[in-house]
């Protein structure tokens, strides 16, 4: 019998079509596996092919925009939003608009085109996550900006145009709709129960264990109760925190461990799976919230959004979250 499950944060309903009983082998990805990705503009030695770097972690004594780096942040050459200019909010009749002011940056995660987050040393992933923090702290000084999202597109089906491992950061002058839905839903829960919905979720998932994928000292990864796609996984800090940029060096190692292990599990279940992940954090004008909890959402691209989903906003997930978590857990150590 299919189930309808409700997301306790946004109130979104999801159809869990459990009678289909899909297995990982039922998902066919269109990813083309290259034996050795070719060097491109993000590769070490090709720094002149990109805009000048904003931030880099590099060998002492090496100059900016030269070889010697292991994480490098640059402006996007074709930005969705531009840092220059005024907002110039205005209306055309009933319609509102403003200039496309913001920031769009690329975090190049390694100088080598064949690297990936599942292959890199955990210490290297810590530095990538620390670069996310450094750029967030810098951009929040700009009063025009209201929200920062950090995300990764892995594979062409997930929107990646270059195979070289990288993430992106976009800072916007508005709080996007999805973020607003989470913020408002978690605020309603807090007003009713005087507790953070994410903290309650962490406690229940750790207690139930049915949907937990992994747990370490600082973080827990689990398949959400009302996940919209097979193997969707969230990673949350165990201790309440609404602002990703407040993360401490002592916590980064646990996050790097949780992220890499989860991505390795996902790749073992569905090899070369395309996915997106993104960090949802508090808006810049209200960073410390008792009702909100920053988190990472990993969304594999294994199903297609079609007319029913577009027309209703109601997703059909052909795999139960409990089965998905079990499949992921069983891969660890293999």
Buried (B, 14 or more C-beta within 10 A) or exposed (E): EEEEBEBBBBEBBBBBBBEEEBEBEEBEBEBEEEEEBEBEBBBBEEBEEBBEBBBBBBEEEEEBBBBBBBBBBBBBEEBEBBBEEEEEEEEEEEEEEBBBBBBBBBBBBBBBBBBBBBEBEBEBBBBBBBBBBBBBEBBBEBEBBBBBBBBBBBBBBBBBEBBBBBBBBBBBBBBBEEBBBBBBBBBBBBEEEEBBBBBBBBEEBEEEEBBBBBBBEBBBBBBBBBBBBBBBBBBBBBEBBBBBBBBEEEBBBBBBBBBBBBBBBBBBBBEEBBBBBBBBBBBBEEBEBBBBBBBBBBBBBBBEEEEEBEEEEEBBBBBBBBBBBBBBBEBEEE
